[in-house]
């Protein structure tokens, strides 16, 4: 056989083999598509009819993956799409990387969730957050071991674990009373000292521009973050932390901007920047704990910080874990106040007539430029109260999550053991049947008495601070700190936007512990100048 004939035979075999491969491939693809269609028919058409009590599931094409990528890209957009798809307020389910997540958006159904402490739990999510931030297994076991009712230290009449009664410790410090008054005074004194032109020029020198007329220009979000974190740090821990690490606020901002990676439990190789920033902040708390507690108390640390340290030490929790515990407190108190202060000022800047309203309403709280009666701000300023509520409504973007410990019926639907329930606050806060057809617009008078505003903040559609056992214990402190800051700022300074930028858009694509941040590039440049009063 000649070379040409041999080559022809080989070529003929190649063509036949390729044809056979294509034939097999086509058969394989046909089988795969058929299997997928059969699976989808069963999953989203037949199975729901067999199990009508189960929440309906938002259809998807890729088994196991489900809506995983869409959820992590923007859970808010996915939930809005799903709610529109179903067109009812019944609970429904999402599959997210093999996990079933029940979504509850009907206000009265959310109340059912919050009232159920027998078959629904939250504790495992707190423990996951602790371990994600470096809390040891030994420390976690000690923190959640049941303790005797007659233990020394903070009262424990129910005989629960330190991890359980820590909420009562927070309430003891942060609910209205003499202990909250201490914290309130700390905030008032800090803002009184630092909201002056001289101090602001020092504090903001790294990112602000000082004008020839003495005015200060800076990015509003950057400044609100800096001043809110510093004030909270001082009010809770005294000035010792700032002495240990003068750039702690900057380190925390670097962490907090990537803190969503902790909530999504990103692997270490994908979260090195976040981990490095977190390590700096946690190192500061380890150094803080090396200083004798009496010395830290003398520098201004409040009862809650010392009491939690004492309770943890009594259980044998190591210093490294206590540093993580204090870091978590620092994260919670800092992440939300910096954002809500930004959004409140943004709302005032885009509705400038309200600035004079707030100034007039809060004037009785001041003698000259000094805030002498801070309680006037939250007791006798209804317009400021409405602005606060409307700001919270628009910028809250967290969610309550519960683990289903046993099969449970919520909203007439069966939530099966082992899955999770999610209550997205934002869906509640934009409910047009409650807040009106203009629910996406900033209109604080919707909370006025003439619009039944009191009922709005007491109804099941109002959840900026969560609900049930996870109702935020720091809500009073956060409100008072923010109103003290804003009222003192407006009393002492004029504030104006530079240029005519569009209204900042919230960043809804990342999970947060409460308040949404703004999208990248949406910060505002503002000018502060000393206010001249006749």
N, C-alpha and C positions, 0 to 999 in steps of 0.2 A: 504494500500500500504506500502510495506516494505521500509526501509530506502534506500536499494540498488536500488529498482525500482524508488523511487523518485529522487535519485541522477542521475539515467540514463536518466529520463525525462528531468531534468534540464540540463544535459550535452548535450542532443539532441537539446534542445532549444537554447543553447549557440552556438552550431555549426551552426544551421540554421540562427541565428541572425548574427553571424560573416560572414557567407556566403552572407547574405543580405547586410551587411555593405560593404563588398568587392565589391559586385555587384554595389551598389550605388556609391562607390568610383571610380570604373572603369568607370561607366557612366559619373560621374562628371569630371574625368580626360580627358575622350574622348571629352566631350563637351568643356572643357577648351582648350585642344590642338586644336580642330577644330576651336574654336573662334579665337585663337591666329593666326592660319594659315590663316584664312579668313581676319583678321585684317592686317596681314603682306602683304598678296596679294593685298589688297586694298591700303594700305599705300605706298608700294614701287613699285608696278607694275601698278595698274589701275589708281590711283590718278595722278601719274606723266604724264600719257598719256592725262588725262583730263586737266591738268594744265601744259602744256609744258613750259610756261614762268617762272614758279617757279624754283629756284635752286634745283637740285637733292639732295636727302637726303641720307646720309650714313645709310644703313639699321642697325637695331638693333632688339633685341628680347623682351626686357622688356618695355612695354608701360610706358610713362611718364619719367621713369628713363633714358632711352635712353643710351647715352654714358657718363652719368654723372660721374660714378666712374673712367672710363678711362681718362676723361678730367682732373679731379682733381689729378689723379695719375701722369699724364704727358701729358699735352696738346700738347707738341711738337711731341711726339710719335704718338698720336692719329691723329693729322693733317697730319703727314707724311704718315701714313697708309691710311688715306682718300684720299690724293692726288694721291697716287699710285693706289688706288682702282678705282678712276674715270678716271685717265689717261689723263685728259685734264686740261686746265687752266681756265675753266669756274668756276664761283662762285658755291659753294655747301653749304649745310646746315647740321648742327649737332643738335640733340636734347640733351640737358643737363638738367636733372631734370625738364622737362616740359617746358624749355625755348628753343626757336629756335635761333640758332647762325649761321649767314651767314659768311662763310669763303671766303675771297678774297685774292688770291695769285698771280694773273697775274699783272705785274707791271703797265700797263696802266690802268687797272681797279682800282688799288689803287689810281691813280691820280684822277679818277672820284670821288672817295670817299672823298679825301682831298679837292677837289674844291667845294664840295656841302655843303654849309652852310644853305641852305634854308629848306631842308627836312631831314637833318641829323644833330645830335647834340652830344655834348660831355659833356655839363655842368653837367648833372645829375650824371655822374661818379665822377666828382670832388666833388660834394656835398656829394655823398655817402662816399667818402674817408674822407672828413671833419667830417661828423657825426660819422663815425666808430672810429675816433680818439678823439671823445668827444666834438666836436663843438655843441653848443646848437641850438635848433630850432629857438630861438629868434635871435641869432647871425647870423644864416644862412639866415633868412628872411631879416635882415638888410644888409647883405653882397651882396645879389642878388636883392635888390630893386633898380629900375632905379633912377638915380640921375640927377639933372639939369645940363645943359651944362655949366652954369656959376658958378658952385660950386667953393669954395675956395680950395686951395691945388693943387694936381696934376691935370693938364688939362683933361677935359672930353668933348671934342668937339662933340662926338656922343651921349651924354646923356645916357650912359649905366651904369650898376651897378659897384660897387667896385670890385665884383668878376669877372667882365668882363674886366675892364681896368687895373687890376693888371698885366696882361701880358705886357702891355705897360710900366708899371713901371719897370718890370724886364728887358725889352729891353733897357730902358733908362740907367740902371746900367750896364748891361751885354753885350751889343753890342759894337763892337770896337769904341773907343773914350776915352775921358779923364776919364769918370767914370769907365770903365773897366781897364784903366791904374792904377787907385787907387787900385783896387782889385789885379791886377797883381803884383804891387809893394808889397802889403801885403804878397802875397805868396812867392815872391822872398826873401823878408827880413826874413820871417819865416824859410824857408829852409836854408838860409845862416847862421842863428843862430843855427839851430838845427841839420843840417847834418854835425856834427863833432863827432869824436870818443868820446870825453868827454861827450857831451850832449846825444849821443845815449846810452852810458852806463847807464846814469841816467834814460832816458826815457824808456828803454827796460829792466830794471833790473828785472821786474817781470816775464819775459818769455824768456830772452836771457841768453846764457852762454858766459862768458868772458874767452878767452883763455890766456895762459901764454904769448903769443906773442902780446897780445893786440887786437887780432881779436875778432869778435862777431859772435856767431852762434845762429840762431833763425829761427822760421818758417816764411817763406816769406809772406804768406797770412796774418798771425797775425800781422806782422810788417807793411805791406802796409796798413792794416786797421787802425792801431793805428796812423801812421804818416799822412795818408791822412785825417782822421777825425779831428785830432788835428790842422792840417794846415788850413783846411777849416773853422773850428770853429773860429780860430784866425783871418783869413782873412775877414770873414763876420761879426763877432760879437765882435772882439777885444779880449782882454785877460780876460774880466770880467767873462765869463762863466767858464773858467778854475779855476778862483779864487773861484767862488761859489761852483763848484763841480769838483775837480781835477780828478775824475774817470769818468767823463761824457762820454769819448770815450768808456770806457769799458761797461758802461750802455747802450750806443747806440748800440754797437756790439751785446750785448745780445738781444736787441729788434730786430735789423735789421735781424739777422739770423732767426728770427721767423716772420718777417714782412709780409710774404706771407699769414699768418693767417688773417691779416687785409684785404688784397686784396680779399681773399675768404670769408670774413665776418664770420669767425668762431664764434660760440656762446661762451660766456664768460667762461662757465664751461669746455670748451675744450682748452682754450687759456690763462690759468691763468699765466703761466710763461712769455709769451709775454706781457700780460697786466701789470704785475708787473714791468718789465723792462721799458715799455713805461711810466708808472707812475713816475718812477725815473727821466727819461729825462724831462718829462713835468713839474715836480716839479722844476727842475733847471731853466726852463724858467719862471715860476711864480716868483721865487726868483729874477731872472734877471730883470723882469719888476718892481720889487719893488724899484730898484735903479734908481735915477733920470736919465732921458735920457741924460742930458748934461754930466753927469759923465760917462755914457756908451759910449757916442760919443768920449769923451776924451780918453777912453781906446781902441778905434779903430773900433767901430761899423760903418759900411758903410751907405751911404745915404739910400739905399733900405730898410734896416731893420727899421730905424727910420721913414721913410716915410710911410711904410705900417702900422706901429703902429699908427701914427698920423691919417691916413685915417680911420682906424678901430675905433679909439676913437671918431672921429668926428661923426660916425654913431651910437655911443652908444654901441658898442660891448664891452663886459665886459673883464676884465683882464684875466680871465680864458680862454676865447675864443681866445684872442690875443696870449696867451701862446701856444695854439693848432696851431694857424696860424704859429708862429715862429718854432714850432716843425716840422710842415710839410716842411718848407723851409730847416731846418736842415737835415731832412730825405733825401730830394731830392739831396742836394748838397753832402751828405756824402756817400750815398749807392752806387753810381756809380763810383766815383773817386777811392774809395778804391779797387774796383774790377778791373777796367780797368788798374790801376797801376800794380796790381798783374799779369794780363794776358800779359801786355806788357813786363814786366821783365821775365816772364816765356818764352815767345817767343824768347827773346834775349839769355836766358840761354841755350835753346835747339838749337839755331843757333848762337853759340858763336862768329863766325867770324863777325857777325853784330855789336858786342859790339865795336870793334875797328873802324868799319865804322862810328858808331854814335859818338864816341869820336873824330875822325878826323873831321867829318862834323860840330860838335858843338864847336870845339876849339876856333873859332873866337869870340864866344860869351863871352869868359872868359878872365880875367886878373888874372893870377895865378889860384887860386881856387875860385875866386869871379865871379859870373855871372853879367856882367856889361851891356850886350846887349841882354836881353831875346828875343826881337823880332826877332833876328837872327834865333832862334830855329824854328819858324813857318813861316819865310819868306824866308830863304835861306838854308834849310836842306831837300832836296827832298827825301833822303833815310829815314830819320826819319819820314817824312810825310807819306811815303808809309807804314812804319812799323805801324804807328798810325792807318791808314785806315784799314790795314789788320787785326790788332788786334780788332778794332771795328767790322769789318765784322764777325769775328769768334766768338766773345763773346757776341754780342747783342742777347738778348732773350726776349725782351718785345713785346708788340703788341699794335696797335692802336685799339680803340673800339669806335663805333658810335651807337647812338640810332636812330632808324628809326621813325621819327616823322610823316611822311606821306609816302604812297606807293611810292617807288623810283626804277627806273631801273638802275642797275649797271652791266656793262658787258653783256648787253642784257637780264639780268634776273631780275625778279620782286622781290624786297625786300619789304616785307609787313610791314605795320605800327605796331609798338609795339615791334618788334623784334630788334636784335642787329647785327651789322656787326663787324667782327674782321679781322684785317690785321696782320698776324704773320710775324714779321721782318725776323726771321731766315729762313723761306722758301724763301724769296726774296734774302737773302744774299748767299744762296747756290745754286742758279739757275745756272746750268751748261751752259746754252746757253749764259749767261752773263759773268760768272766768269771762265768758262773753266771746263773741265772734272775733274780737280784736285781741285775743289772748297772746299773740306774738308781739304786741306793741307795749312799750313802757307807758303805763297809765296808772300812777299810784292812787288816784282817787277811786279806783275800783275797790280799794280797801277802806274807804270812808264809811262812816255810819249810814249815810244816805244810800249807799250801795250795799248795805248789809256786810260791811267789811269784817266785823267781829265774827260773824258766822263763817266767813271764808277761812279764817285762821283757826277755826275750831272744827272744821269739817274734815272728812276723810280724804279730801283731795289736797290737803295742805300737809306736805311731808318734807320740808327742807331739812329737818333734823332727824328724819327717820321716825320710828315709832316702836311701841312695845318696849321690850327689854333693851333694845338698841337705840332708844331715844337719846340723842346726844346730851350728855350731862354738862357739856361746856357751852351750851347755847346762850345762857345768860351772860357769861363772861365774854364770849365773842361779840355779842351785841353791844355790850357796854364799852368794850375796848374800841370797837369801830366807831361808835357814835361819839365817844370822847375825842378820838382822833379827828373825825370830820368836822365836828362843831368847833374845836379849837383851831383847826386849820382855817376854816372860813371866817372865824372871828379875827384872826391875826393877818391873814393874807388874802390878796386877790389871786385867783387862779383862772387861767385862760388857755385855750388850745392855740397852738401855733399852726397857721394855715387852716385848711378846710378838709380834714381827712374824713373818710367814710366811717360810719359807726363800726367799731371793732366787732368781729364775729367770734362767738365762743368756739373753743376747740372741743368738739363733741366726739372726736374719734378716739379719745384715750380715756381710760377709767380714772376716776379721782375718788378721794375720800369724802367729798362733799360738793365743793364749788368748782365749776369749770374755769379753766384758764382761757386766754384769748389765742386766736390762731397766730402762727408765726408771721411776723411783719405787721401785726395789727396794733402794736403799742402806739400810744399817742405822745407827742412832744407837747409839754405844757410849760407855761411860764408862771412862776410865783413871784409876787412883789408885795412888799409890806403895805398893808391896808391903812389908808389915812382916813380917820374918822373925825367928824366935826364935834 
